[in-house]
Amino acid sequence: MNRRVRLSASEARRIALAAQGLHVERPSCAPDARHFRRVMRTLGVLQLDYVNVLIPAHYLVIWSRLGAFDRSRFDRHVYGNGDYAEQWAHEASVVPADTWPLLAHRRNAHEPSRHNPIRKLRNRDDYLSAVLEQVRRDGALTASDLPPVPGPKRKPGDWHRSIPRWALEYHFARGDLAVANRLPNFQRVYDLPERLIPRQHLARELSKEQAEREMLGRAAVAMGVATLRDLADYFRLSPKDAAPRVAELVESGDLSVVDVENWKEPGYLSSSASLPRSIGGASLLSPFDPVVWYRPRGERLFNFHYRIEIYVPEEKRRWGYYVLPFRLGDRIVARVDLKADRKSRRLLVLKAHEEPNITRLECAQHLADELALLRDWLALDTIKVSRNSDFARALASALKH
């Protein structure tokens, strides 16, 4: 794309969606390693979330781009082949393995929180060393493979983790251990990094500034156009630390400064960005999809104020417990509160809300088509819509046709 100094709001949306691979039609065949590899490289970071009201959110990120895929096949692609690693990137995430050295300073700086019972454990250093030695001797293991250790008495509301699990998570955060696999119950299986991460990535050393610059460069490619805060958030850097590195990326030509319609802050356009004439297709978006995970960016790009209300008391919820945005073309046109009722094999649409200035019947029909695809992928039989709004009633009608 030629260097630009100004972008319209529509152009910024199209650039952002194209950078996330949402301008590409879903494959007509069953997605395989080629498709997984393309999507994972495009994302750069796949945030993990195992809330299972509908389906763990990271699977939905892949589905939004590829359609129905075999989740077991995807898991086998991600774990155990050395191409990817779990890390604290944008929260707990799967990243390409070459991201490992970029996060070394974060791992080295990790200290357990003041609420972590590891801090109060007697002979803590000896115990942590013994955990590592067992992994080194016996190979990959889970927390349940370690002998139980009594910990401090839990207070009401404390998160339930055993001392072995706290120990393994500590070593993971420090980089002493890496994740070899996830069990069907989503439990991590840990092993030594040298058994999982290719040697060249383990051996690569960068200064903190070099690592931050590379992370921000990757964030820029994944976002297309973004503000300083958008770029910093992708890998959870502070804007203060990011600012000089972004300036260096501008100086090197990897970024250029642009004025974006209705943005109050400068935009930074990646040299790799493309501007499609239009964005087609439709997709439901995970709450942790990079398109919307930084809520100020979603609001700025799509004029879409988005919150999930899992932690909001039911009587105070406006949108619903687990609300997904619905993208049609380059706009977010609706949101739906979904739940997979596996016992009765139904996909429940608990609430459905339209955004302003849409064509209701057209939007409802596209959403009905997307929900039908989702129902089939989740191996459910029917879709039940709670008809608690005009849009929900239009959606229920569309599903009958």
Disulfide bonds with the S-S distance in Angstrom:
none
